[in-house]
Amino acid sequence: MIKHILKRLLLMVPVLLAVVVLVFVVLQLSPGDPSHVILGEGAKPEEYEALRDELGLNDPIFVQLGAYLLNLVKGDLGVSYISRNPVLPEVLSRYPTTMILASFSVLWMVIIGVPVGIISATKQYSIFDKVSMGTSLIGVSMPTFWTGMLLVLWFALGLRLFPSGGWYGPIYWVLPSFSIGFHTAAIIARMTRSSILEVIRQDYVRTARAKGQSENKVILHHVLRNALLPVVTLVGIQLGFQMAGAMVTETVFSIPGLGTYLLGAIKARDYPAVMAGVICIAFTYAVINLIVDILYTFIDPRIRAQYQNVKIRRVKSNEYCSKSN
């Protein structure tokens, strides 16, 4: 198991390297000139060229990429073109806000999506099943920014139950996290329903029922545990997507998180700030996938048995080789 974790950690390096190279090349090839954003449109041509030389933008793209990767290995993510401050402290100061928003949206997603999916599967074709699946279809179709604006209109401006924006305490987290979580809860509900319906028809479930076990015990101990693997995978993937999707939601609710920072950096052609934000999100996404892989071994004993069988086969192979020698 430890070797598997170390192997996954080593595989994160080329993945993150590929993300860095791809985003760097896309930024360099994208239209727009950071010097024009920094100096404005009223500067002289020689001033633009002097600033581009200072920032290293006139160097070939492979030279810029090599210099950036070398600094990245040293832990230097660059200096912002706009604020002239190192981008790493700015990203790290906004990172907890985005993680809180993404975590609470995942909490909404699990609290709503999993129970709805379980009830819909166990009461297939009932009124609850039809209404919940119809609502989930609407939730999947609605963009998060549209959901956020509706929540502000209803619960902030209309009922005045929650604030319409800002990030000053837990009450400010409710609407933005729910606007993201409602969309993904609909996806989780449909995935949970289909996964349980697939498992509930298996022979061992019919055997458990034939032995006289209660329906609740059959669902909780036999069906749900085996149906959780695709749901856990989807939850992990969605947590990574939440960080990327928080960009729009943070803008709607005026949240000073990593999303608004990235959006402002993209508008300003602030390449070091964009790169730092993307690297932070990509690293978080890779770590989440690693945690999901580890959770598999606790949820499904068959996966844990596979690792044990591989270890046993290696031991037997070593014993056989030693006896042969």
C-alpha positions in Angstrom: 0.0 0.0 0.0 2.8 2.4 0.9 4.6 1.6 -2.4 1.3 2.4 -4.3 1.1 5.8 -2.5 4.7 6.5 -3.3 4.2 5.5 -6.9 1.2 7.8 -7.2 3.2 10.7 -5.7 5.9 10.2 -8.2 3.3 10.1 -11.0 2.1 13.5 -9.8 5.4 15.1 -10.9 5.0 14.6 -14.7 1.3 15.4 -14.5 2.0 18.8 -12.8 4.9 19.4 -15.2 2.6 18.8 -18.2 0.0 21.2 -16.8 2.7 23.9 -16.2 4.0 23.5 -19.8 0.6 23.5 -21.4 -0.7 26.5 -19.5 2.5 28.5 -20.0 2.4 27.9 -23.8 -1.3 28.8 -24.0 -0.7 32.0 -22.1 2.2 33.0 -24.4 0.2 32.3 -27.5 -2.9 34.0 -26.3 -3.7 37.5 -27.8 -2.8 40.6 -25.7 0.3 42.2 -24.4 1.0 42.6 -20.7 3.1 45.7 -21.4 0.0 47.5 -22.9 -2.0 46.5 -19.8 0.6 47.7 -17.4 1.5 51.0 -19.1 -1.8 51.7 -20.8 -2.4 52.7 -24.4 -0.8 56.1 -24.1 2.8 55.0 -23.7 5.5 55.2 -26.4 6.6 52.2 -28.4 10.1 52.3 -26.9 8.6 52.2 -23.4 6.6 49.1 -24.3 9.8 47.4 -25.6 11.8 48.4 -22.5 9.2 46.9 -20.3 9.0 43.7 -22.4 12.8 43.4 -22.1 12.6 43.9 -18.4 9.9 41.2 -18.0 11.7 38.8 -20.4 8.8 38.7 -22.8 11.0 39.3 -25.9 13.0 36.1 -25.2 12.1 32.9 -27.2 9.3 30.9 -25.6 11.6 28.0 -24.8 14.0 30.3 -23.0 11.1 31.8 -21.0 9.8 28.3 -20.2 13.2 27.0 -19.1 13.7 30.0 -16.8 10.3 29.6 -15.3 10.8 25.9 -14.6 14.2 26.5 -13.1 12.7 29.1 -10.7 9.7 26.8 -10.0 12.1 24.1 -8.8 13.6 26.7 -6.4 10.1 27.5 -5.1 9.9 30.9 -6.9 6.6 31.3 -8.7 7.5 34.7 -10.0 6.5 38.3 -9.3 3.1 39.8 -10.3 3.3 42.2 -13.3 0.6 44.4 -11.7 1.4 44.5 -7.9 5.1 43.8 -8.3 4.8 41.5 -5.3 5.7 37.7 -5.2 2.6 35.8 -6.3 3.0 32.8 -4.0 2.0 34.7 -0.8 -0.9 36.3 -2.6 -2.1 32.9 -3.8 -1.7 31.2 -0.4 -3.6 34.0 1.3 -6.6 33.4 -0.9 -6.3 29.6 -1.1 -8.1 28.9 2.2 -11.1 30.9 1.2 -11.6 28.9 -2.0 -11.0 25.6 -0.2 -13.7 26.5 2.4 -16.1 27.4 -0.4 -15.3 24.1 -2.3 -15.5 22.0 0.9 -18.9 23.3 2.0 -20.2 22.9 -1.6 -19.1 19.3 -1.4 -20.8 19.0 2.0 -24.1 20.2 0.3 -23.5 17.8 -2.5 -23.1 14.8 -0.3 -25.9 15.7 2.2 -28.4 16.3 -0.6 -27.2 14.0 -3.5 -26.5 10.7 -1.7 -29.7 10.4 0.3 -31.9 11.5 -2.7 -30.1 8.9 -4.9 -30.6 6.1 -2.3 -34.3 6.9 -1.8 -34.9 7.2 -5.5 -33.2 3.8 -6.2 -35.1 2.0 -3.4 -38.4 3.6 -4.4 -37.9 3.3 -8.2 -40.7 4.8 -10.4 -42.4 6.3 -7.3 -43.5 9.9 -7.2 -40.4 10.8 -5.1 -38.2 9.2 -7.8 -39.8 11.1 -10.6 -39.8 14.4 -8.8 -36.2 14.1 -7.6 -34.8 13.0 -10.9 -36.7 15.8 -12.7 -35.3 18.3 -10.2 -31.8 16.9 -10.6 -32.1 17.3 -14.3 -33.0 21.0 -13.8 -30.0 21.3 -11.3 -27.6 19.8 -13.8 -28.8 22.1 -16.6 -28.6 25.3 -14.5 -25.2 27.1 -14.5 -23.8 27.9 -11.1 -23.7 31.6 -11.7 -27.4 31.6 -12.6 -28.2 29.6 -9.5 -26.2 32.0 -7.4 -28.0 35.1 -8.8 -31.4 33.4 -8.1 -30.3 32.6 -4.5 -29.3 36.3 -4.0 -32.6 37.4 -5.5 -34.7 35.1 -3.3 -32.9 34.7 0.0 -30.8 37.8 0.2 -32.8 40.6 -1.4 -36.3 39.1 -1.0 -36.4 37.2 2.3 -33.2 38.9 3.7 -32.1 35.7 5.4 -28.6 35.7 4.2 -26.1 38.4 3.0 -25.8 38.9 -0.7 -22.0 39.0 -0.8 -18.7 39.2 1.1 -16.8 36.7 3.2 -16.9 37.7 6.9 -18.3 34.6 8.7 -20.1 31.3 8.3 -23.4 32.9 7.4 -21.7 34.3 4.3 -20.7 30.8 3.2 -24.2 29.4 2.8 -25.5 30.9 -0.5 -22.2 30.6 -2.5 -21.5 27.1 -1.4 -25.1 26.0 -2.0 -25.1 27.5 -5.5 -22.2 25.3 -6.4 -23.3 22.3 -4.4 -26.8 22.2 -5.8 -25.5 21.7 -9.3 -23.2 18.9 -8.3 -25.7 17.3 -5.9 -27.9 16.7 -8.9 -25.1 14.8 -10.6 -24.3 12.8 -7.4 -28.0 11.9 -7.0 -28.3 10.5 -10.5 -25.0 8.6 -10.1 -26.0 7.2 -6.7 -29.3 6.1 -8.0 -27.9 4.3 -11.1 -25.1 2.7 -9.1 -27.5 1.3 -6.4 -29.9 0.0 -9.0 -27.0 -1.9 -10.6 -25.9 -3.4 -7.4 -29.4 -4.1 -5.9 -30.0 -6.7 -8.7 -27.0 -8.8 -7.9 -27.3 -12.4 -6.6 -25.8 -11.8 -3.2 -28.4 -9.1 -2.5 -31.2 -11.6 -3.3 -29.4 -14.1 -1.0 -29.3 -11.7 1.8 -33.0 -11.0 1.5 -33.7 -14.7 1.3 -31.9 -15.2 4.7 -34.4 -12.9 6.3 -32.3 -9.8 6.7 -34.2 -6.5 6.9 -34.4 -4.2 3.9 -32.5 -1.4 5.8 -29.7 -3.9 6.6 -29.5 -5.1 3.1 -29.2 -1.6 1.7 -26.7 -0.3 4.3 -24.5 -3.4 4.6 -24.6 -5.0 1.2 -25.8 -2.6 -1.4 -24.5 0.8 -0.3 -21.0 -0.2 0.4 -20.5 -1.8 -3.0 -22.3 1.0 -4.8 -20.1 3.7 -3.2 -17.0 3.4 -5.4 -18.2 5.3 -8.4 -19.9 7.9 -6.1 -16.6 8.4 -4.1 -14.8 8.8 -7.4 -17.3 11.4 -8.6 -17.1 13.3 -5.3 -13.3 13.5 -5.6 -13.5 14.7 -9.2 -16.2 17.2 -8.3 -14.1 18.7 -5.4 -11.4 19.5 -7.9 -14.0 21.0 -10.3 -15.4 23.0 -7.4 -12.2 24.9 -7.1 -12.2 25.8 -10.8 -15.9 26.5 -10.8 -15.5 28.8 -7.7 -14.1 31.4 -10.1 -17.5 32.5 -11.3 -19.3 32.0 -8.0 -16.7 34.1 -6.2 -17.3 36.9 -8.7 -21.1 36.7 -8.2 -20.8 36.9 -4.4 -17.8 39.2 -4.3 -15.6 36.7 -2.4 -11.9 37.5 -2.2 -10.7 34.0 -3.1 -8.5 32.3 -5.6 -11.1 32.5 -8.3 -11.4 36.3 -8.3 -7.7 36.5 -8.1 -7.3 34.3 -11.2 -10.0 36.1 -13.1 -8.3 39.5 -12.4 -5.0 38.1 -13.4 -6.3 36.8 -16.7 -7.9 40.1 -17.5 -4.6 41.9 -16.7 -2.5 39.4 -18.6 -0.6 38.8 -15.4 1.1 35.6 -16.4 3.0 34.8 -13.2 -0.3 35.2 -11.2 -2.2 33.0 -13.6 0.5 30.3 -13.5 0.6 30.3 -9.7 -3.2 30.0 -9.4 -3.3 27.1 -11.9 -0.5 25.2 -10.3 -2.2 25.5 -6.9 -5.5 24.2 -8.3 -3.7 21.4 -10.3 -1.7 20.3 -7.2 -4.9 20.2 -5.1 -6.7 18.2 -7.7 -3.8 15.6 -7.8 -3.8 15.3 -4.0 -7.6 14.8 -4.0 -7.2 12.0 -6.5 -4.6 10.3 -4.4 -6.9 10.6 -1.3 -9.7 9.0 -3.3 -7.5 6.1 -4.3 -6.6 5.5 -0.6 -10.2 5.6 0.4 -10.9 2.8 -2.1 -9.0 0.3 0.1 -11.2 1.2 3.1 -14.5 1.1 1.2 -14.0 -2.0 -0.9 -12.2 -5.0 0.8 -11.6 -6.5 -2.7 -9.1 -3.8 -3.5 -7.3 -4.2 -0.2 -7.2 -8.0 -0.8 -5.6 -7.3 -4.2 -2.7 -5.5 -2.6 -2.3 -8.3 0.0 -2.3 -11.0 -2.7 0.3 -9.1 -4.7 2.5 -8.9 -1.6 1.9 -12.7 -0.9 2.8 -13.6 -4.4 6.0 -11.6 -4.2 7.0 -13.3 -1.0 6.3 -16.7 -2.4 8.3 -15.8 -5.6 11.3 -14.7 -3.5 11.1 -17.9 -1.4 11.0 -20.0 -4.6 13.9 -18.2 -6.1 16.0 -18.7 -2.9 15.2 -22.4 -2.8 16.1 -22.8 -6.4 19.5 -21.1 -5.8 
